[in-house]
Amino acid sequence: MATSHSRLVPPSRGTVTALRKCLMDADYTVDGVTGLLGEVAHRALLRDVSVPGMRALAGHRGPLATLTRLWPLQSGVPLAEAEQALPGLVEPLAAAGLLIRSGEAVRALADVRPYGDDTSDWWVACDLTPGLDGGSRRIGTDHVLGISPASTTLAQLAVRDPVGRALDLGTGCGVQSLHLATHAAEVVATDVNERALAMAAITAALSDVDFELRAGSLYAPVAGEQFDLVVTNPPFVVSPVGGERLVYRDSGLPGDEVVRRIVTGAPSVLAPGGWCQVLANWAHVGGQPWESRIAEWVTGTGCDAWVVQRELLDPAEYAQMWLADAGLAGAPGWAAAYDAWLGWFADQGIEGIGMGWLSLRRTERDEPVVVIEDFPYEIEQPLGVHVRGWGRRVDLLASADDDVMLSARPVRADDVVQETYGPPGAADPERIVLRRQRGVRRARSVDTVVAALVGACDGELTTGQIVDAVAALLDAEAAVLRADTLPILRELVAEGWLDF
């Protein structure tokens, strides 16, 4: 059985305002806590280990040390120190379900964690980290996850253009809404989990950020409305229906149906030109290429789509990972639950589970551009600027005929490097590889003609002039080389090697 949470009652605005002042006065920020703990203890805490942090704080007193012990390290603190760090707030926060007082000691019942980006310091309210220091990972079905690798991935994937309206679908503790509020005039955040909505309300108030919270599933709470940007880290775990459901990861729908519904429903809420960006898992079903399944979701939406698969797990790996996430590893019934999950995968013909993301943009093209690729290689975040660049290049290519392409003055991306392979001292390389060093770090094998073309693209000459010059060097017919090169040129622009 899952553990139960304490009852959460959002504290009054006055209490939250006073708490925010205490956190600011104590420098309870990402930099403040990291500086106090030191890098070694901070990295250990990211691995759910508090012991190095407790050692680092030995002998430290004052509000910052107290707040760090109380929340990130999840340790009890003396009542007198809690009252010094949170004057007049211990009792109100206990009444709200964030703290508990036991005699002369105070400990946390829920987490208040510093968070931020390059320009902002925020605080996120969520449930305590399960499994700290090897403890039980069993959690309540309505557990509200805090800052996770998935949430930070989505935050860095999102396109950050200024927009009018943005939607955080399945907000959880409100992390995405904090980011959206930096560049959207209006932010709406939804969730089916009432506890998550309460946590997100605390997050918004603590961080002095405004976003509207609504209860409901998928697009129902915003039916009939349009948004310029939708971001979602949904409960995407590919799992059978039935049994205990952890709301933050289990949708209650079978397999990857929740992701399909998000993708196919996106046009109903996207304004023209709007983006929908989704973290997702999807099933690889025997007898059908996974790319075909995803393409079926996108077909008919009127959206361009860029889908990237970052990892592929076999069913045994996948089930084991999520059973451990639920705190079932080593628990009675683990083997039976594992066997049932694998049995369901077999019945559904699921041979693997892909993990990655989708970026859709409503363009209303007669033939939307759909790129679906497996990319297990290194990626450098943030990717939002590269997603935006992909969309702009798609538009560019859609309106450029061959004459436009030949008259363009392309510029090579500044992170492109060339590698050559062959015996030392050989007159000609056996293989030439172009690599990008930023964003989606692609590699592409090319011949000497394409290498020469890319090398000459500095914005000075037109594509036609460059191809003709290469033709002269190779004693080739210019018209033939132009015809052969134009499709490759379009690919180079689409993938970001060249731009104009």
C-alpha positions, 0 to 999 in steps of 0.5 A, spaced: 500 500 500 502 507 498 503 511 504 498 517 505 500 524 505 498 529 510 492 534 509 494 540 505 491 547 506 494 552 502 496 557 507 493 565 507 497 570 502 499 573 508 503 567 511 506 566 504 508 573 503 511 572 510 515 566 508 517 569 502 520 574 505 524 569 510 526 565 504 529 571 501 532 574 507 536 568 509 538 567 502 535 561 501 536 560 493 539 555 489 546 559 489 545 560 497 544 553 499 549 550 494 554 555 497 553 553 504 553 545 502 559 545 497 559 542 491 560 535 493 554 535 498 550 538 493 551 533 488 550 527 493 543 531 495 541 530 487 543 523 488 538 522 494 543 522 499 543 527 505 549 525 509 554 529 506 550 535 507 549 534 514 556 533 515 557 540 511 552 543 516 556 541 522 557 547 526 553 552 522 547 555 525 543 561 522 536 561 518 540 558 512 543 552 515 536 551 519 532 552 512 537 547 508 536 542 514 529 542 514 527 542 507 532 539 502 536 535 507 529 533 510 532 533 518 528 535 524 531 542 527 530 544 534 523 549 535 527 555 537 532 555 531 525 554 526 522 560 530 528 564 529 528 562 521 521 562 520 518 567 526 511 567 527 510 562 521 511 555 525 504 554 527 501 557 521 505 552 516 504 546 521 496 548 520 497 548 513 500 541 513 507 544 510 511 542 517 509 538 524 511 540 531 513 534 535 515 537 542 521 541 541 522 539 534 520 541 527 520 537 521 517 538 514 511 534 511 512 537 505 518 541 501 519 548 499 525 548 495 529 553 491 529 553 484 531 558 479 534 560 472 539 565 470 534 571 471 530 569 477 530 566 484 523 562 485 521 557 490 517 550 489 512 547 493 512 539 492 512 533 496 518 530 500 523 526 496 522 519 497 527 514 498 532 519 501 538 516 504 535 509 502 529 510 506 522 507 503 520 510 496 513 508 497 509 514 496 501 517 496 497 516 489 497 523 489 504 525 490 506 531 487 513 530 484 518 536 485 524 538 480 526 532 476 530 531 470 524 531 466 521 537 468 528 541 467 528 537 460 522 540 458 523 547 461 530 547 456 526 544 450 520 550 450 521 555 445 521 562 449 519 567 444 514 572 447 507 570 447 500 572 449 497 566 452 501 559 454 498 553 457 502 548 462 498 542 461 499 537 467 502 543 471 504 538 478 508 543 482 508 549 477 515 549 475 513 550 467 508 555 469 514 559 472 518 559 466 512 561 462 510 567 466 517 570 464 515 570 457 507 569 456 502 575 458 497 570 461 499 563 463 493 557 465 496 551 468 491 545 469 491 538 473 487 533 475 490 532 482 487 537 487 494 536 491 498 538 485 494 544 484 494 546 491 502 546 491 502 550 484 498 555 488 503 555 493 509 555 488 506 561 485 505 565 491 512 564 494 515 566 487 510 572 486 508 569 479 501 569 477 498 564 473 491 561 473 490 554 476 484 550 473 482 543 475 481 537 469 483 532 464 487 534 458 484 539 454 477 539 457 479 545 462 481 550 456 476 547 451 474 553 446 480 557 448 487 558 444 494 558 446 500 560 443 504 555 447 503 549 450 508 545 454 506 538 458 510 533 462 504 528 462 503 522 466 506 518 460 508 511 463 506 506 458 503 501 463 496 497 463 490 500 466 488 497 473 492 497 480 495 502 484 495 509 480 500 514 481 497 520 478 504 524 477 506 518 472 500 514 470 494 517 466 489 511 467 489 510 460 492 504 457 499 504 453 501 511 450 494 513 449 495 519 453 500 522 449 496 520 442 490 524 445 495 530 447 498 530 440 491 529 436 488 534 440 493 540 440 490 543 434 484 544 438 487 549 443 493 552 438 493 559 435 495 559 428 503 559 429 502 556 436 507 550 439 505 544 443 511 541 446 510 534 449 515 530 453 513 523 452 514 515 452 511 511 446 510 503 444 514 500 439 509 495 437 511 488 433 510 489 426 509 496 425 515 501 425 515 506 431 515 512 426 509 510 423 505 510 429 507 517 431 506 519 424 499 517 424 498 521 430 500 527 427 497 526 420 491 531 419 493 535 425 495 541 420 501 541 424 509 541 422 512 536 427 519 534 430 519 528 434 526 526 437 527 519 440 532 519 445 532 512 448 529 505 447 528 500 453 526 493 452 520 491 456 523 488 462 528 494 463 522 499 462 517 495 467 523 494 472 525 502 472 518 504 474 516 499 479 523 501 482 520 508 482 514 506 485 518 503 491 516 496 490 523 494 489 524 488 494 517 489 497 512 483 497 508 482 491 514 485 486 515 479 482 507 478 481 507 486 479 513 485 474 510 479 471 503 482 470 506 488 467 511 484 462 505 479 460 501 485 458 506 488 454 506 481 451 499 481 450 499 488 446 505 486 442 509 491 445 517 490 444 520 496 446 518 503 449 521 509 446 523 516 450 523 522 447 519 529 445 515 532 440 514 539 438 508 541 434 507 547 430 500 549 427 501 551 420 495 549 416 500 547 411 496 542 405 502 538 407 505 539 414 512 537 415 513 531 419 520 529 421 521 523 426 528 521 428 532 516 433 537 520 436 541 517 441 547 521 441 549 527 445 545 533 445 546 540 449 541 544 452 537 548 452 534 546 445 528 551 445 532 556 440 534 550 436 527 548 436 525 555 434 530 555 428 528 548 425 521 551 425 523 558 421 527 553 416 521 549 415 518 555 413 524 558 409 524 551 405 517 551 404 517 558 400 523 557 396 523 554 389 530 552 386 531 559 383 531 561 390 535 556 393 540 557 387 540 565 388 541 564 396 547 566 400 547 561 405 551 561 411 554 555 415 553 554 422 558 556 426 559 550 430 560 545 424 567 542 424 569 537 419 573 530 420 577 526 415 579 519 416 584 515 412 591 513 412 596 518 415 599 522 409 594 519 404 592 524 398 585 524 399 581 522 405 577 515 405 571 519 409 569 526 411 564 527 416 561 533 418 559 534 426 555 540 429 557 542 436 551 545 439 544 543 440 542 537 437 549 534 435 548 531 428 554 528 424 553 527 417 558 523 412 559 527 406 563 527 399 568 532 397 563 536 393 558 537 399 564 538 403 567 543 399 560 546 398 559 547 406 566 550 406 565 555 402 558 558 405 560 564 408 554 568 406 559 572 400 557 567 394 550 565 392 549 557 392 549 557 384 556 561 384 559 556 389 556 550 385 559 552 378 565 553 381 566 546 384 563 544 377 569 548 374 574 545 379 572 538 378 571 539 370 563 537 371 557 539 367 554 545 372 547 544 370 548 536 372 551 538 379 546 543 380 541 538 379 544 533 384 546 538 389 539 542 390 536 536 394 542 535 398 542 543 399 535 542 402 537 537 407 543 541 409 538 547 411 533 543 414 538 540 419 541 546 420 548 545 417 546 551 413 542 557 413 540 564 409 
